[in-house]
Amino acid sequence: MAEVQLFNWTSQVFGIIGVAAGKISVSALLLGIIRQTELRWQRVYLWTITLASAIALSCSILTFSQCSPPKRLWDQRVDGNCINPLVMSGFGTFTGSFNTFADASLALIPITIFWSLQNKTAERIQLSIVFALNILTSICSGIKTQYLAELANREDLTWATFDIFA
């Protein structure tokens, strides 16, 4: 059981970092596109989306530092202390909410960028539609965020996190 819980907690870290990496890559792409333009507020906003990396990193660190020694997190036989599980649940919900907001904004902000470029109208429409589909990611992220409260459930972590992974 301890090994299963170790894999569960470890996979959560990869999920947290992976979600942030997606937002950062979209922001980097858009920043590259508007590098030579006068779109100042969009540039500043896209740089703030890179906060996702700091939030994801801090959430990942909290994941494994919530118990002392860290092994206590996945192996209940180890003596040690853990912080209140509601702290991790709350920070996980905050991280999920920020990611949901970032996904929604990354569906809308590109439209303001593409319409100010000197491309053909058909190209601007196509690019806007492709990036607007990111709203689906935002919807899925919002659904997933509601399940992050289950991170406080330590009775059966494998079942408690099933909805998060599914």
Z-matrix of the N, CA and C atoms (Angstrom, degrees):
N
C 1 1.457
C 2 1.530 1 110.94
N 3 1.327 2 116.20 1 -37.60
C 4 1.463 3 119.91 2 179.82
C 5 1.525 4 110.90 3 -62.36
N 6 1.312 5 117.08 4 -39.18
C 7 1.465 6 120.51 5 -179.75
C 8 1.530 7 111.17 6 -67.24
N 9 1.313 8 116.93 7 -38.89
C 10 1.466 9 121.47 8 178.12
C 11 1.529 10 109.55 9 -63.67
N 12 1.320 11 117.00 10 -43.64
C 13 1.461 12 120.02 11 179.54
C 14 1.527 13 111.52 12 -67.54
N 15 1.331 14 118.13 13 -34.89
C 16 1.459 15 120.88 14 175.24
C 17 1.531 16 110.04 15 -60.92
N 18 1.330 17 116.55 16 -46.35
C 19 1.463 18 120.15 17 178.14
C 20 1.529 19 111.41 18 -63.25
N 21 1.329 20 116.54 19 -37.12
C 22 1.457 21 121.43 20 178.95
C 23 1.527 22 110.58 21 -62.22
N 24 1.323 23 117.05 22 -51.10
C 25 1.468 24 120.64 23 -179.53
C 26 1.526 25 111.21 24 -65.26
N 27 1.317 26 116.97 25 -39.26
C 28 1.463 27 120.18 26 -179.95
C 29 1.528 28 111.04 27 -65.62
N 30 1.307 29 116.90 28 -41.86
C 31 1.468 30 119.39 29 179.58
C 32 1.521 31 111.20 30 -64.87
N 33 1.323 32 117.46 31 -30.58
C 34 1.460 33 119.82 32 177.24
C 35 1.526 34 110.93 33 -62.85
N 36 1.329 35 116.29 34 -39.28
C 37 1.466 36 119.97 35 179.46
C 38 1.528 37 110.19 36 -63.44
N 39 1.327 38 117.26 37 -43.49
C 40 1.464 39 119.99 38 178.03
C 41 1.529 40 110.95 39 -63.11
N 42 1.321 41 116.81 40 -37.12
C 43 1.459 42 120.32 41 177.37
C 44 1.515 43 112.17 42 -66.14
N 45 1.310 44 117.26 43 -42.00
C 46 1.466 45 121.76 44 180.00
C 47 1.529 46 110.41 45 -63.24
N 48 1.329 47 116.02 46 -49.35
C 49 1.469 48 120.93 47 -178.61
C 50 1.532 49 110.37 48 -66.94
N 51 1.335 50 117.35 49 -38.96
C 52 1.460 51 120.91 50 -179.43
C 53 1.518 52 112.85 51 -63.52
N 54 1.309 53 116.99 52 -39.98
C 55 1.464 54 120.70 53 179.20
C 56 1.530 55 109.80 54 -64.94
N 57 1.322 56 116.50 55 -43.38
C 58 1.473 57 120.02 56 179.12
C 59 1.525 58 110.83 57 -65.09
N 60 1.317 59 116.75 58 -38.38
C 61 1.467 60 120.33 59 -179.33
C 62 1.530 61 111.05 60 -62.07
N 63 1.311 62 117.35 61 -36.52
C 64 1.460 63 120.64 62 177.79
C 65 1.522 64 112.09 63 -63.21
N 66 1.326 65 116.29 64 -43.37
C 67 1.460 66 119.99 65 178.97
C 68 1.525 67 111.32 66 -66.35
N 69 1.310 68 115.93 67 -40.50
C 70 1.456 69 120.25 68 -179.44
C 71 1.522 70 110.30 69 -66.04
N 72 1.323 71 117.33 70 -38.65
C 73 1.464 72 119.14 71 -179.61
C 74 1.527 73 111.53 72 -67.73
N 75 1.322 74 117.82 73 -39.01
C 76 1.471 75 120.15 74 177.09
C 77 1.527 76 109.85 75 -66.14
N 78 1.338 77 116.40 76 -43.21
C 79 1.464 78 119.90 77 178.14
C 80 1.521 79 110.96 78 -62.03
N 81 1.328 80 117.59 79 -42.19
C 82 1.466 81 121.20 80 179.61
C 83 1.528 82 110.75 81 -63.29
N 84 1.320 83 117.08 82 -40.70
C 85 1.461 84 120.78 83 177.27
C 86 1.527 85 111.02 84 -60.75
N 87 1.326 86 115.77 85 -47.48
C 88 1.463 87 119.72 86 -179.82
C 89 1.527 88 111.62 87 -66.49
N 90 1.335 89 117.27 88 -37.72
C 91 1.464 90 120.02 89 176.29
C 92 1.522 91 111.04 90 -63.03
N 93 1.322 92 116.68 91 -37.42
C 94 1.467 93 120.28 92 176.22
C 95 1.512 94 112.29 93 -64.99
N 96 1.325 95 116.64 94 -36.19
C 97 1.462 96 121.02 95 179.69
C 98 1.525 97 111.00 96 -68.71
N 99 1.328 98 117.32 97 -40.78
C 100 1.471 99 119.87 98 -174.95
C 101 1.522 100 112.96 99 -96.12
N 102 1.301 101 117.37 100 12.58
C 103 1.465 102 121.73 101 -176.76
C 104 1.529 103 112.17 102 -52.62
N 105 1.294 104 119.21 103 -42.54
C 106 1.462 105 123.15 104 -174.65
C 107 1.534 106 113.24 105 -100.14
N 108 1.316 107 117.53 106 18.35
C 109 1.468 108 119.62 107 -177.27
C 110 1.522 109 110.57 108 -108.78
N 111 1.311 110 115.29 109 177.28
C 112 1.466 111 122.48 110 179.11
C 113 1.534 112 111.86 111 -97.10
N 114 1.304 113 117.73 112 18.89
C 115 1.465 114 121.66 113 -176.41
C 116 1.526 115 110.18 114 -81.50
N 117 1.310 116 116.90 115 73.91
C 118 1.468 117 121.60 116 -172.93
C 119 1.530 118 112.91 117 -68.06
N 120 1.343 119 117.86 118 -48.34
C 121 1.462 120 118.45 119 -175.07
C 122 1.525 121 111.38 120 -66.29
N 123 1.328 122 117.26 121 -34.36
C 124 1.458 123 119.69 122 177.31
C 125 1.535 124 110.33 123 -66.63
N 126 1.339 125 116.24 124 -38.95
C 127 1.458 126 120.22 125 179.41
C 128 1.530 127 110.70 126 -63.80
N 129 1.324 128 116.31 127 -45.69
C 130 1.465 129 120.53 128 178.89
C 131 1.531 130 110.00 129 -62.71
N 132 1.315 131 116.25 130 -43.49
C 133 1.470 132 120.00 131 -179.48
C 134 1.528 133 111.28 132 -63.15
N 135 1.317 134 117.67 133 -43.35
C 136 1.466 135 120.39 134 -179.58
C 137 1.528 136 111.20 135 -64.94
N 138 1.318 137 117.07 136 -33.37
C 139 1.469 138 118.63 137 175.67
C 140 1.527 139 110.74 138 -67.59
N 141 1.348 140 117.90 139 -32.89
C 142 1.465 141 118.76 140 178.29
C 143 1.534 142 111.17 141 -69.90
N 144 1.323 143 117.35 142 -26.18
C 145 1.470 144 119.74 143 176.62
C 146 1.526 145 109.70 144 -63.87
N 147 1.324 146 116.96 145 -27.43
C 148 1.467 147 118.56 146 178.29
C 149 1.525 148 111.53 147 -67.24
N 150 1.336 149 117.52 148 -7.66
C 151 1.463 150 120.02 149 171.19
C 152 1.529 151 110.70 150 -60.44
N 153 1.313 152 115.47 151 -20.48
C 154 1.467 153 119.72 152 177.94
C 155 1.525 154 110.35 153 -55.82
N 156 1.331 155 116.57 154 -34.37
C 157 1.464 156 118.91 155 179.80
C 158 1.521 157 110.93 156 -68.22
N 159 1.330 158 117.94 157 -40.54
C 160 1.463 159 120.59 158 178.94
C 161 1.523 160 110.85 159 -67.38
N 162 1.328 161 116.35 160 -40.89
C 163 1.464 162 120.26 161 179.20
C 164 1.525 163 110.05 162 -66.49
N 165 1.335 164 116.88 163 -42.72
C 166 1.465 165 120.80 164 179.61
C 167 1.526 166 110.75 165 -64.90
N 168 1.307 167 116.83 166 -41.55
C 169 1.459 168 120.31 167 179.39
C 170 1.524 169 110.58 168 -64.10
N 171 1.328 170 117.07 169 -44.30
C 172 1.464 171 119.27 170 179.58
C 173 1.524 172 111.59 171 -66.86
N 174 1.325 173 118.02 172 -35.51
C 175 1.466 174 121.20 173 176.96
C 176 1.531 175 110.43 174 -66.88
N 177 1.323 176 116.35 175 -38.79
C 178 1.461 177 120.74 176 178.36
C 179 1.520 178 111.24 177 -66.57
N 180 1.327 179 116.40 178 -41.37
C 181 1.464 180 119.95 179 177.87
C 182 1.526 181 110.04 180 -64.51
N 183 1.336 182 116.17 181 -43.71
C 184 1.467 183 119.86 182 178.61
C 185 1.516 184 111.19 183 -61.18
N 186 1.319 185 116.83 184 -35.54
C 187 1.459 186 120.42 185 -179.36
C 188 1.524 187 110.90 186 -55.08
N 189 1.326 188 116.90 187 -47.26
C 190 1.458 189 119.34 188 -176.46
C 191 1.522 190 114.21 189 -94.68
N 192 1.322 191 118.46 190 -9.63
C 193 1.460 192 119.37 191 178.38
C 194 1.522 193 112.47 192 -102.86
N 195 1.319 194 117.66 193 7.61
C 196 1.456 195 119.41 194 -179.28
C 197 1.521 196 112.97 195 -74.50
N 198 1.318 197 116.86 196 -11.60
C 199 1.463 198 120.98 197 175.63
C 200 1.525 199 109.21 198 -127.00
N 201 1.298 200 114.59 199 148.42
C 202 1.460 201 120.51 200 176.12
C 203 1.523 202 107.67 201 -127.37
N 204 1.291 203 118.72 202 114.78
C 205 1.458 204 130.08 203 -2.89
C 206 1.536 205 110.13 204 -72.53
N 207 1.336 206 117.12 205 157.85
C 208 1.468 207 120.05 206 -177.20
C 209 1.528 208 113.99 207 -56.25
N 210 1.316 209 116.77 208 -29.84
C 211 1.467 210 120.30 209 -179.16
C 212 1.530 211 111.99 210 -60.89
N 213 1.328 212 116.54 211 -23.27
C 214 1.465 213 121.61 212 178.64
C 215 1.532 214 110.90 213 -61.77
N 216 1.317 215 117.25 214 -26.44
C 217 1.462 216 121.67 215 -178.99
C 218 1.521 217 112.03 216 -60.28
N 219 1.319 218 117.03 217 -41.59
C 220 1.467 219 119.61 218 -176.39
C 221 1.518 220 113.83 219 -109.28
N 222 1.345 221 117.22 220 -10.51
C 223 1.457 222 119.93 221 179.37
C 224 1.526 223 109.21 222 -126.76
N 225 1.329 224 115.92 223 102.52
C 226 1.463 225 121.50 224 -175.99
C 227 1.529 226 113.19 225 -68.46
N 228 1.324 227 117.07 226 -11.19
C 229 1.465 228 120.20 227 178.70
C 230 1.529 229 111.96 228 -77.32
N 231 1.317 230 116.77 229 -16.56
C 232 1.461 231 121.71 230 -178.86
C 233 1.528 232 108.66 231 -82.13
N 234 1.342 233 115.83 232 132.50
C 235 1.464 234 120.10 233 176.70
C 236 1.523 235 109.59 234 -74.53
N 237 1.316 236 116.05 235 140.38
C 238 1.458 237 121.02 236 178.48
C 239 1.515 238 110.63 237 165.67
N 240 1.300 239 115.00 238 -175.48
C 241 1.461 240 121.79 239 -178.70
C 242 1.512 241 109.71 240 -123.65
N 243 1.334 242 115.16 241 147.95
C 244 1.458 243 121.38 242 176.08
C 245 1.522 244 108.68 243 -128.35
N 246 1.324 245 115.16 244 149.89
C 247 1.459 246 118.62 245 174.64
C 248 1.527 247 108.73 246 -71.87
N 249 1.296 248 115.43 247 167.72
C 250 1.456 249 120.57 248 178.81
C 251 1.541 250 108.80 249 -59.19
N 252 1.336 251 118.11 250 127.84
C 253 1.472 252 120.50 251 -179.51
C 254 1.531 253 113.70 252 -58.64
N 255 1.328 254 117.24 253 -20.82
C 256 1.466 255 119.73 254 178.32
C 257 1.529 256 111.47 255 -66.40
N 258 1.338 257 117.57 256 -24.26
C 259 1.464 258 120.42 257 177.42
C 260 1.526 259 109.59 258 -65.16
N 261 1.325 260 116.34 259 -48.59
C 262 1.466 261 120.42 260 179.29
C 263 1.521 262 110.52 261 -65.27
N 264 1.314 263 116.54 262 -39.80
C 265 1.456 264 121.13 263 178.40
C 266 1.522 265 110.72 264 -62.25
N 267 1.323 266 116.47 265 -44.18
C 268 1.467 267 120.72 266 -179.94
C 269 1.517 268 112.20 267 -66.36
N 270 1.334 269 116.84 268 -43.74
C 271 1.458 270 119.43 269 179.89
C 272 1.524 271 111.00 270 -69.13
N 273 1.325 272 116.28 271 -35.16
C 274 1.462 273 119.92 272 175.06
C 275 1.515 274 111.71 273 -63.57
N 276 1.317 275 116.81 274 -39.60
C 277 1.465 276 121.01 275 177.79
C 278 1.524 277 110.41 276 -67.09
N 279 1.341 278 116.89 277 -40.55
C 280 1.468 279 120.22 278 175.82
C 281 1.525 280 110.38 279 -60.82
N 282 1.327 281 117.26 280 -45.82
C 283 1.462 282 121.39 281 -179.97
C 284 1.525 283 110.42 282 -61.15
N 285 1.317 284 116.69 283 -44.85
C 286 1.462 285 120.76 284 178.33
C 287 1.522 286 112.27 285 -63.25
N 288 1.325 287 116.96 286 -39.52
C 289 1.465 288 120.92 287 178.81
C 290 1.522 289 111.12 288 -65.90
N 291 1.333 290 116.33 289 -42.82
C 292 1.467 291 119.74 290 177.50
C 293 1.524 292 110.08 291 -61.58
N 294 1.324 293 116.64 292 -43.11
C 295 1.466 294 120.14 293 179.45
C 296 1.520 295 112.04 294 -64.40
N 297 1.325 296 117.19 295 -37.85
C 298 1.466 297 121.15 296 177.22
C 299 1.522 298 110.31 297 -63.08
N 300 1.337 299 116.57 298 -45.79
C 301 1.454 300 121.02 299 177.47
C 302 1.528 301 111.19 300 -62.20
N 303 1.332 302 116.30 301 -44.20
C 304 1.469 303 120.26 302 -179.61
C 305 1.522 304 110.88 303 -62.63
N 306 1.335 305 117.25 304 -41.16
C 307 1.466 306 120.28 305 178.05
C 308 1.526 307 111.39 306 -62.48
N 309 1.332 308 116.22 307 -42.92
C 310 1.468 309 119.37 308 179.49
C 311 1.528 310 110.69 309 -64.00
N 312 1.312 311 116.38 310 -41.78
C 313 1.466 312 118.26 311 -179.55
C 314 1.521 313 111.31 312 -69.77
N 315 1.339 314 117.51 313 -32.51
C 316 1.460 315 119.84 314 177.41
C 317 1.527 316 112.00 315 -74.37
N 318 1.309 317 116.85 316 -6.44
C 319 1.465 318 120.42 317 171.58
C 320 1.524 319 110.79 318 -89.01
N 321 1.334 320 117.05 319 -26.03
C 322 1.460 321 120.80 320 -174.98
C 323 1.529 322 114.17 321 -102.58
N 324 1.312 323 117.75 322 -40.59
C 325 1.467 324 121.99 323 -177.38
C 326 1.531 325 112.01 324 -57.78
N 327 1.332 326 120.14 325 -42.50
C 328 1.471 327 118.78 326 -179.72
C 329 1.523 328 113.98 327 -57.50
N 330 1.322 329 117.33 328 -29.96
C 331 1.462 330 119.94 329 179.14
C 332 1.527 331 109.87 330 -61.15
N 333 1.340 332 116.53 331 -42.99
C 334 1.470 333 119.17 332 179.05
C 335 1.524 334 111.41 333 -66.85
N 336 1.312 335 116.22 334 -28.03
C 337 1.471 336 120.09 335 178.85
C 338 1.520 337 110.26 336 -75.56
N 339 1.318 338 117.51 337 -49.95
C 340 1.462 339 120.82 338 -174.10
C 341 1.525 340 112.60 339 -65.92
N 342 1.330 341 116.60 340 -32.73
C 343 1.461 342 118.46 341 -178.92
C 344 1.517 343 112.30 342 -75.08
N 345 1.323 344 117.76 343 -12.71
C 346 1.465 345 119.19 344 177.29
C 347 1.533 346 111.86 345 -96.67
N 348 1.316 347 117.37 346 -2.92
C 349 1.460 348 120.80 347 178.87
C 350 1.530 349 110.66 348 -83.01
N 351 1.318 350 115.42 349 163.42
C 352 1.461 351 121.71 350 -178.05
C 353 1.535 352 111.05 351 -94.54
N 354 1.294 353 117.28 352 46.09
C 355 1.464 354 122.17 353 179.02
C 356 1.527 355 109.84 354 -99.47
N 357 1.327 356 115.09 355 170.87
C 358 1.458 357 120.07 356 174.92
C 359 1.526 358 108.78 357 -66.75
N 360 1.303 359 116.29 358 152.61
C 361 1.462 360 121.23 359 -179.00
C 362 1.523 361 111.31 360 -59.63
N 363 1.313 362 117.62 361 -40.29
C 364 1.468 363 120.68 362 179.72
C 365 1.530 364 110.82 363 -61.92
N 366 1.320 365 116.85 364 -39.93
C 367 1.471 366 120.19 365 178.81
C 368 1.527 367 111.09 366 -66.37
N 369 1.333 368 116.32 367 -40.45
C 370 1.472 369 119.66 368 179.14
C 371 1.527 370 110.98 369 -64.99
N 372 1.323 371 116.46 370 -39.14
C 373 1.469 372 120.17 371 178.30
C 374 1.519 373 110.22 372 -65.61
N 375 1.330 374 117.11 373 -45.73
C 376 1.469 375 120.80 374 -179.52
C 377 1.525 376 111.56 375 -61.16
N 378 1.329 377 116.73 376 -47.26
C 379 1.464 378 120.21 377 179.42
C 380 1.530 379 111.52 378 -63.05
N 381 1.313 380 116.09 379 -40.08
C 382 1.468 381 119.97 380 179.05
C 383 1.517 382 111.22 381 -63.31
N 384 1.324 383 116.92 382 -41.84
C 385 1.469 384 120.71 383 179.39
C 386 1.520 385 110.70 384 -65.27
N 387 1.320 386 117.40 385 -44.90
C 388 1.466 387 120.91 386 -178.92
C 389 1.523 388 110.51 387 -59.67
N 390 1.322 389 117.55 388 -46.53
C 391 1.454 390 119.91 389 -178.85
C 392 1.524 391 111.86 390 -74.91
N 393 1.332 392 118.13 391 -28.89
C 394 1.461 393 120.79 392 177.85
C 395 1.528 394 111.79 393 -67.02
N 396 1.328 395 116.67 394 -23.13
C 397 1.468 396 119.26 395 176.86
C 398 1.529 397 112.15 396 -64.20
N 399 1.320 398 116.42 397 -12.60
C 400 1.461 399 120.67 398 175.69
C 401 1.529 400 111.25 399 -62.79
N 402 1.319 401 117.18 400 -14.64
C 403 1.459 402 120.42 401 176.82
C 404 1.532 403 110.27 402 -62.57
N 405 1.333 404 116.62 403 -29.28
C 406 1.469 405 119.94 404 175.75
C 407 1.530 406 110.64 405 -63.93
N 408 1.317 407 116.41 406 -38.61
C 409 1.461 408 120.49 407 176.17
C 410 1.519 409 110.00 408 -63.17
N 411 1.309 410 116.47 409 -40.08
C 412 1.458 411 120.78 410 179.21
C 413 1.530 412 111.09 411 -63.91
N 414 1.310 413 116.86 412 -41.18
C 415 1.468 414 120.57 413 178.75
C 416 1.525 415 110.19 414 -63.85
N 417 1.331 416 116.89 415 -46.51
C 418 1.471 417 120.25 416 178.58
C 419 1.526 418 111.08 417 -63.20
N 420 1.319 419 116.78 418 -39.13
C 421 1.458 420 121.04 419 178.57
C 422 1.528 421 110.84 420 -64.22
N 423 1.322 422 116.76 421 -39.77
C 424 1.457 423 120.35 422 177.39
C 425 1.516 424 112.20 423 -64.24
N 426 1.318 425 116.08 424 -40.07
C 427 1.469 426 119.93 425 177.33
C 428 1.525 427 110.18 426 -64.76
N 429 1.321 428 116.34 427 -43.57
C 430 1.462 429 121.01 428 -179.63
C 431 1.531 430 111.61 429 -65.06
N 432 1.324 431 116.99 430 -36.86
C 433 1.462 432 121.17 431 -176.74
C 434 1.524 433 111.65 432 -59.64
N 435 1.318 434 117.18 433 -35.50
C 436 1.465 435 118.95 434 -179.54
C 437 1.530 436 112.17 435 -63.68
N 438 1.330 437 116.88 436 -24.85
C 439 1.458 438 120.24 437 -179.38
C 440 1.529 439 112.68 438 -86.06
N 441 1.321 440 118.09 439 -9.90
C 442 1.463 441 120.37 440 -177.45
C 443 1.519 442 112.08 441 -67.99
N 444 1.309 443 118.48 442 -18.01
C 445 1.462 444 121.15 443 175.25
C 446 1.523 445 111.09 444 -62.36
N 447 1.321 446 116.42 445 -23.07
C 448 1.463 447 120.77 446 179.98
C 449 1.532 448 112.71 447 -69.96
N 450 1.332 449 117.63 448 -8.36
C 451 1.465 450 119.52 449 176.66
C 452 1.524 451 111.22 450 -63.95
N 453 1.327 452 117.29 451 -18.25
C 454 1.461 453 121.23 452 177.55
C 455 1.527 454 112.03 453 -80.31
N 456 1.313 455 117.39 454 -13.99
C 457 1.465 456 121.99 455 -179.08
C 458 1.527 457 108.83 456 -81.45
N 459 1.302 458 116.72 457 106.97
C 460 1.469 459 120.37 458 -177.60
C 461 1.529 460 112.52 459 -105.66
N 462 1.326 461 117.18 460 5.95
C 463 1.461 462 119.65 461 179.04
C 464 1.516 463 110.96 462 -70.42
N 465 1.327 464 117.26 463 -48.94
C 466 1.459 465 122.07 464 176.42
C 467 1.524 466 107.54 465 -140.52
N 468 1.326 467 115.48 466 84.55
C 469 1.460 468 121.12 467 -173.69
C 470 1.517 469 111.89 468 -62.14
N 471 1.315 470 117.59 469 -34.12
C 472 1.466 471 119.38 470 -178.10
C 473 1.527 472 110.89 471 -63.88
N 474 1.313 473 117.24 472 -40.32
C 475 1.459 474 119.89 473 178.58
C 476 1.527 475 110.52 474 -78.75
N 477 1.331 476 117.68 475 -35.83
C 478 1.461 477 121.26 476 -178.80
C 479 1.524 478 111.42 477 -63.30
N 480 1.321 479 117.70 478 -32.18
C 481 1.467 480 120.98 479 -178.16
C 482 1.523 481 112.65 480 -95.78
N 483 1.301 482 117.93 481 2.82
C 484 1.474 483 120.96 482 -178.94
C 485 1.538 484 111.05 483 -57.06
N 486 1.338 485 116.93 484 -47.81
C 487 1.463 486 119.87 485 -178.24
C 488 1.520 487 112.24 486 -65.05
N 489 1.313 488 117.32 487 -31.88
C 490 1.469 489 120.25 488 177.85
C 491 1.521 490 109.65 489 -63.97
N 492 1.314 491 115.84 490 -46.47
C 493 1.471 492 119.64 491 -177.86
C 494 1.524 493 111.92 492 -74.46
N 495 1.325 494 116.34 493 -35.94
C 496 1.468 495 119.31 494 -178.41
C 497 1.508 496 109.86 495 -70.13
